[in-house]
């Protein structure tokens, strides 16, 4: 899959596991080798570091694990959206938080993708985002839409 990218795209990956950036960088390079992927290990560093001052990102991928609450993810998404010029926001998580799906339209979260999704699923998510469409990955979509709103922990 080689999509036409009209300008240099910068993506910021925020995750405690540095290897996530490497994997995502390889995924996005299949779309366009010119896509630049930057990395930091925390939302605090992304919001406060001079390294990211005055930077704009096309997409911010906010990694999450089981320990982060849905409320903190929603707050972080809003802060990142404001700080980096209204980028697309993707929550990339191994934890299911149905409230994230419910609040996507009001918090500015554009995609909610499970960390165990396949590479084609991640590419499909990016393709949908590029078209201006929100995206919920297959695993979360099944839990939320096929099993009902109440499949909460």
Backbone torsions as a table, in degrees:
resi	resn	phi	psi	omega
1	UNK	NA	120.3	178.4
2	UNK	-130.5	99.2	-179.4
3	UNK	-84.4	152.2	176.9
4	UNK	-80.7	116.6	179.0
5	UNK	-105.1	116.3	-170.8
6	UNK	-74.9	-18.4	-178.4
7	UNK	-153.2	168.6	-179.7
8	UNK	-62.1	126.0	-178.7
9	UNK	-107.7	131.4	175.0
10	UNK	-112.1	132.7	178.7
11	UNK	-121.5	134.6	175.4
12	UNK	-108.7	123.9	175.9
13	UNK	-105.2	125.9	177.3
14	UNK	-116.3	111.2	-179.3
15	UNK	-159.3	147.3	-179.9
16	UNK	-72.0	-17.1	-178.3
17	UNK	-104.3	108.1	-177.0
18	UNK	-58.4	-29.6	-178.5
19	UNK	-63.9	-24.3	177.5
20	UNK	-58.9	-43.6	179.6
21	UNK	-60.3	-44.3	-178.7
22	UNK	-60.7	-46.3	179.3
23	UNK	-62.3	-46.4	-179.9
24	UNK	-66.8	-35.4	177.8
25	UNK	-61.1	-42.8	178.6
26	UNK	-64.6	-39.5	177.7
27	UNK	-60.7	-49.4	-176.5
28	UNK	-70.8	-26.3	176.0
29	UNK	-67.4	-22.4	175.3
30	UNK	-70.6	-23.7	176.3
31	UNK	-79.0	-49.5	179.1
32	UNK	-160.8	122.2	-178.7
33	UNK	-62.2	-16.7	-178.6
34	UNK	-83.3	-9.7	179.0
35	UNK	-63.1	129.1	-179.5
36	UNK	-99.5	126.3	179.1
37	UNK	-113.6	120.2	176.8
38	UNK	-107.1	161.8	-173.6
39	UNK	-140.3	142.6	166.4
40	UNK	-145.1	157.0	-174.1
41	UNK	-92.9	-3.4	-179.4
42	UNK	-152.9	152.2	176.5
43	UNK	-63.7	-40.3	179.1
44	UNK	-55.8	-47.0	-179.5
45	UNK	-64.8	-40.3	179.6
46	UNK	-62.6	-40.1	-176.8
47	UNK	-80.1	-25.1	-172.4
48	UNK	-112.2	-16.4	-175.9
49	UNK	-72.8	138.1	175.6
50	UNK	-66.1	-22.6	179.0
51	UNK	-57.6	-30.7	-177.4
52	UNK	-105.3	6.8	178.6
53	UNK	-62.1	134.6	178.8
54	UNK	61.7	18.9	177.2
55	UNK	-94.1	148.5	175.0
56	UNK	-119.1	137.6	177.3
57	UNK	-121.1	144.6	175.1
58	UNK	-74.7	-37.2	-177.2
59	UNK	-143.5	135.5	171.5
60	UNK	-116.8	123.6	178.1
61	UNK	-104.0	115.1	-177.4
62	UNK	-101.0	103.9	178.4
63	UNK	-73.7	149.2	-178.4
64	UNK	-148.3	152.1	174.4
65	UNK	-122.9	-171.5	-175.9
66	UNK	-60.9	-28.8	-171.4
67	UNK	-79.7	-22.5	-179.1
68	UNK	-76.9	134.5	179.7
69	UNK	-79.1	155.8	178.4
70	UNK	-63.9	-34.2	179.9
71	UNK	-63.2	-41.5	179.8
72	UNK	-69.0	-36.4	177.1
73	UNK	-63.5	-42.2	178.9
74	UNK	-63.0	-44.0	179.0
75	UNK	-64.0	-46.5	179.9
76	UNK	-61.0	-41.6	179.7
77	UNK	-59.3	-44.5	179.7
78	UNK	-63.6	-44.2	-180.0
79	UNK	-63.9	-43.1	-179.7
80	UNK	-65.6	-38.6	179.4
81	UNK	-61.3	-44.8	-179.3
82	UNK	-68.7	-41.0	-173.6
83	UNK	-70.3	-35.4	-171.6
84	UNK	-111.8	30.8	171.3
85	UNK	76.0	36.7	176.5
86	UNK	62.1	48.9	177.6
87	UNK	-72.1	167.4	168.9
88	UNK	-67.9	144.1	-179.9
89	UNK	-120.3	125.2	175.0
90	UNK	-117.6	124.0	170.8
91	UNK	-87.8	125.0	-177.1
92	UNK	-117.8	99.0	-164.8
93	UNK	-135.4	153.6	172.5
94	UNK	-98.4	-2.0	-177.9
95	UNK	-109.9	141.0	178.9
96	UNK	-93.7	117.9	175.7
97	UNK	-126.3	96.9	-177.4
98	UNK	-58.8	-26.8	179.9
99	UNK	-62.3	-29.3	178.2
100	UNK	-64.0	-44.4	178.6
101	UNK	-62.5	-42.4	-179.1
102	UNK	-64.8	-33.4	-174.9
103	UNK	-99.0	2.0	-179.0
104	UNK	-52.2	-48.0	-176.9
105	UNK	-64.6	-30.8	-175.5
106	UNK	-94.0	-15.7	-178.0
107	UNK	-105.4	-7.3	179.4
108	UNK	85.7	12.1	174.8
109	UNK	-79.2	127.8	-175.4
110	UNK	-98.9	-26.0	-179.3
111	UNK	-149.3	148.1	177.2
112	UNK	-132.0	106.7	-171.9
113	UNK	-122.8	133.1	178.2
114	UNK	-75.5	140.0	-177.6
115	UNK	-64.5	-17.8	-179.0
116	UNK	-97.4	10.7	177.3
117	UNK	-70.7	157.4	-179.4
118	UNK	-75.4	164.4	176.9
119	UNK	-59.0	-45.1	177.3
120	UNK	-58.6	-33.0	178.2
121	UNK	-67.5	-40.8	178.4
122	UNK	-65.4	-41.7	177.1
123	UNK	-63.3	-39.7	177.9
124	UNK	-64.5	-40.2	177.3
125	UNK	-59.3	-46.5	-179.6
126	UNK	-64.4	-39.1	178.1
127	UNK	-61.5	-43.8	178.9
128	UNK	-64.4	-42.9	178.2
129	UNK	-61.0	-40.1	179.6
130	UNK	-63.7	-24.2	176.9
131	UNK	-88.7	0.5	-179.5
132	UNK	84.1	17.1	-177.9
133	UNK	-106.9	140.2	175.0
134	UNK	-70.0	159.5	-176.6
135	UNK	-144.6	133.1	171.7
136	UNK	-121.4	122.9	-174.6
137	UNK	-68.0	164.7	-173.6
138	UNK	-51.9	-47.7	-177.9
139	UNK	-61.9	-50.1	-179.4
140	UNK	-68.3	-36.5	178.7
141	UNK	-60.3	-45.4	178.9
142	UNK	-61.9	-48.5	-179.0
143	UNK	-60.3	-41.7	-174.2
144	UNK	-82.7	-52.5	-172.1
145	UNK	-86.2	-33.2	-178.0
146	UNK	-90.5	-29.0	177.9
147	UNK	-99.8	-6.6	175.7
148	UNK	101.0	162.3	-177.9
149	UNK	-58.8	-29.1	-170.1
150	UNK	-86.6	14.8	-179.4
151	UNK	-83.3	69.1	-178.5
152	UNK	-108.3	154.4	177.2
153	UNK	-74.4	NA	NA
